[in-house]
Amino acid sequence: MKKEDEREYEGVHSRLDFFWSDYSRFQTFLNRKDRVREVLRIRDAFNSLRYVLFECFGVKDTHHPVYELVSLESELDFDASILLAFGGYYKQALMCLRNVFELPYCAMYYDNHREEYSLWKKGQRRSPSFSKNILEFVFKETNLREHKDRWKPKIKSQYTYLSQFVHTSAIDKTELWKGRDNVPRFLPRSFDRWFDDLKNVSRIVTLSSIVQWGQPMRFVLRKDKSGMRNEIASLLEEEDLKDLDL
């Protein structure tokens, strides 16, 4: 890099207060080492899930909604959520986490509404309501219908909770801003809240994906020698594994 470019970038770094987010990431590591390591493990496992879904759908159809929404878009939102949370931007991290949570269900819906999906991507069709349209379809027409009574309330509750942060509501209730001023800072309570939500979202999305796309996933995993099956299973709890044949 040219010296003048280095100087200009240093000026950009300073004027945009990047120092504060850099410092927050350092403080997050110092104060939450075990959880930082766990985030890395969860990220690796979630990447395995997305890669398996790519093998199932994206190899033959690069416009398949599962590939585009889960294997591609969700991956960026997942990593952005981590980057923002480590940098002290907790509300924004939870906003990205809502995208990670809703996109697999959107993919289930659009997999059966391909013409609508094409128009939606072109901006010629409004997004269907997540609760009224997408979840109603998912728990009526997909493999998740067998778990409607137990799962649908939990999924709606998680989505409603994450939506609070998109609309900047319930900030006092969640104490997300407690200890914050006008720059991003490491806030232990807020980081721990985001961490718990990251684990919960990863678990619910993984469980739903296996139930819906388990058959092609098993076909891919039978040929895998890298340990992706165990990585994906690590996102679940023992009670989940009893109900599944991954």
Summary of the structure (lengths in Angstrom):
residues: 246
radius of gyration: 19.5
end to end distance: 48.8
largest distance: 62.5
contacts: 729
relative contact order: 0.13
helix: 78%
strand: 0%
